[in-house]
């Protein structure tokens, strides 16, 4: 497993898991085609990625709360690329050192397990997470609502341009 000090999530980042080694928390990052070990907490990676892409964790969290209501452990949009949002969902409270961050778009399926559930990713890998299947369904559903709201706002932005053009042409006839 490769190790690097600086890491920014991308569409190839599927999961960021906390790992405890010698009483220090680091991260195991599961990517589309491999794994990395990052000597930072998962939340640090998520927060610094938000900043890297021009936002902040606080703004992403506040935006999610506006869309989804005041819910605990809401998914967030870390970044977006030409209209496609990159949504990460936490398995626990974001401030929890045990929270695993999973890419919404990387999830193929999940199923119950004795002490949590198993998340199947699109790269044909599966991982046990520390929450129930019901919690994963909830998180996944909230991420879908967040994505839908994002798409609606993008369409509104594009629609305003076309309505403006339509109104201009209407009065020139």
Secondary structure, DSSP 8 states (H G I E B T S, - for coil): -EEES-----TTEEEEEEEEETTEEEEEEEETTEEEEESS-HHHHHHHHHHHTT--HHHHHHHHHHHH-S-TT--EEEEEETTEEEEEEESS-TT-TT--EEEGGGEEEEEEETTEEEEEETTS-EEEESS-HHHHHHHHHHHHHHHHHHHHHHHHHHHHHHHHHHHHHHHH-
